[in-house]
């Protein structure tokens, strides 16, 4: 699948699950099961409950996604 085929959206982490998996709630109220992208795992980016994140969804399955960016905590609290 090409990089252009993904759907990028923002959400908020509502629950941390085992093996670096998270439940993320989107702005429209939809809940998505997400895992951390490889570059975030390599750089040891820490994700906690309540963090605002950017996720990628495939057009084939809209209930699973990949977390590609965590917004800075001070920026996320202002919005």
Secondary structure, 3 states (H helix, E strand, C coil): CCHHHEEEEEEEEEEEECCCEEEEEECCCCEEEEEECHHHHHCCCCCCCCCEEEEEEECCCCCEEEEEEECCHHHHHHC
